[in-house]
Amino acid sequence: MTTVAPPAPLPIDVQAVADAALAVLRLGPTDGDADRVEAAAVVAVDLASQQLDFDVVDVPTTVAVAVTDAVVTLTVELYRRKDAPFGVTDSWSVDGAVLRLSSDVMRGVRSQLSKYRARWGIA
């Protein structure tokens, strides 16, 4: 039986992801929630790394940019979940419908990351 090596971690700069997420959220680095955004960036990088399996030496620049964009989006999503207790957002709608968040936090970025996945199957 052939043993497959585990995926190599992506060379994503967590601080750069946190800074980009802070810019999207229009928060400054000294804001009270900056630490929460940085913690979300660490989790987002880890979740994205679990979805992908690159040989770190051969990651093209375009892939790195696309993956980093997806990780920034995931960081913002993780941060904003604090405003949706029990998965219900405090959003307003014309018909008064309640907006619920998906229980799968990766749902919004999984399709962005899947095209960069190299291996498929069961380990």
C-alpha positions as CSV (number, residue, x, y, z in Angstrom):
1,M,0.0,0.0,0.0
2,T,1.3,3.4,-1.0
3,T,1.5,6.1,1.7
4,V,0.7,9.6,0.7
5,A,2.5,12.4,2.4
6,P,0.3,15.0,4.2
7,P,-0.2,18.3,2.4
8,A,2.4,21.0,2.9
9,P,1.2,24.1,4.7
10,L,0.6,27.1,2.5
11,P,2.9,30.0,2.7
12,I,0.2,32.5,3.7
13,D,1.2,35.4,5.8
14,V,-1.3,35.5,8.7
15,Q,-0.5,39.1,9.5
16,A,-1.1,40.2,5.9
17,V,-4.4,38.4,5.9
18,A,-5.4,40.1,9.2
19,D,-4.4,43.5,7.8
20,A,-6.4,43.0,4.7
21,A,-9.4,41.8,6.7
22,L,-9.1,44.9,8.9
23,A,-9.1,47.1,5.8
24,V,-12.3,45.3,4.5
25,L,-13.9,45.8,7.8
26,R,-12.7,49.4,8.0
27,L,-11.1,48.9,11.3
28,G,-7.7,50.2,12.4
29,P,-4.9,48.2,13.8
30,T,-5.5,49.8,17.2
31,D,-9.2,49.1,17.2
32,G,-10.6,47.1,20.1
33,D,-11.6,44.2,17.8
34,A,-8.2,44.0,16.0
35,D,-7.1,41.1,18.2
36,R,-10.3,39.2,17.4
37,V,-9.7,39.7,13.6
38,E,-6.1,38.5,14.0
39,A,-7.4,35.4,15.8
40,A,-9.9,34.8,13.0
41,A,-7.1,35.1,10.5
42,V,-5.1,32.3,12.2
43,V,-8.2,30.1,12.1
44,A,-9.0,31.0,8.5
45,V,-5.4,30.1,7.3
46,D,-5.7,26.8,9.1
47,L,-9.1,26.0,7.6
48,A,-7.9,26.9,4.1
49,S,-4.7,24.8,4.5
50,Q,-6.9,21.8,5.4
51,Q,-8.8,22.3,2.1
52,L,-5.7,22.5,-0.1
53,D,-2.6,20.4,-0.7
54,F,0.1,22.2,-2.6
55,D,3.8,21.5,-2.9
56,V,4.9,24.8,-1.3
57,V,7.8,25.2,-3.7
58,D,5.6,25.2,-6.8
59,V,2.8,27.5,-5.8
60,P,2.3,30.0,-8.7
61,T,1.8,33.7,-7.7
62,T,-1.8,33.8,-9.2
63,V,-2.8,30.9,-7.0
64,A,-1.3,32.4,-3.9
65,V,-3.2,35.7,-4.6
66,A,-6.5,33.8,-5.2
67,V,-6.1,31.7,-2.1
68,T,-5.1,34.7,0.0
69,D,-8.3,36.5,-1.2
70,A,-10.4,33.6,-0.2
71,V,-8.7,33.4,3.2
72,V,-9.4,37.2,3.8
73,T,-13.1,36.6,2.9
74,L,-13.1,33.7,5.4
75,T,-11.5,35.8,8.1
76,V,-14.2,38.5,7.7
77,E,-16.9,35.8,7.8
78,L,-15.5,34.3,11.0
79,Y,-15.2,37.8,12.6
80,R,-18.8,38.8,11.7
81,R,-20.3,35.6,13.1
82,K,-20.0,37.2,16.5
83,D,-22.9,39.4,15.5
84,A,-25.2,36.5,14.8
85,P,-26.0,34.7,18.1
86,F,-27.4,31.2,17.5
87,G,-26.9,31.7,13.7
88,V,-29.5,34.4,13.3
89,T,-28.3,37.7,11.9
90,D,-29.8,41.0,12.9
91,S,-30.5,41.9,9.3
92,W,-33.6,43.7,8.1
93,S,-35.7,42.5,5.3
94,V,-38.9,43.8,3.6
95,D,-40.9,40.7,4.4
96,G,-39.5,40.3,7.9
97,A,-37.8,36.9,7.1
98,V,-35.1,35.8,9.4
99,L,-31.6,35.4,7.8
100,R,-29.8,32.4,9.2
101,L,-26.1,31.7,8.7
102,S,-24.9,28.4,7.3
103,S,-23.4,26.1,9.9
104,D,-20.6,25.4,7.5
105,V,-18.2,28.3,7.8
106,M,-16.3,27.2,4.7
107,R,-19.4,27.2,2.4
108,G,-18.7,30.7,1.0
109,V,-15.0,30.0,0.0
110,R,-14.9,26.2,-0.6
111,S,-15.7,26.7,-4.3
112,Q,-13.0,29.3,-4.6
113,L,-10.5,27.0,-3.0
114,S,-11.5,23.7,-4.6
115,K,-10.1,24.5,-8.1
116,Y,-6.6,24.7,-6.5
117,R,-6.9,21.3,-4.8
118,A,-4.4,18.8,-6.2
119,R,-5.4,15.6,-4.5
120,W,-8.9,14.0,-4.2
121,G,-10.0,10.9,-2.4
122,I,-10.0,9.3,1.0
123,A,-6.9,9.1,3.1
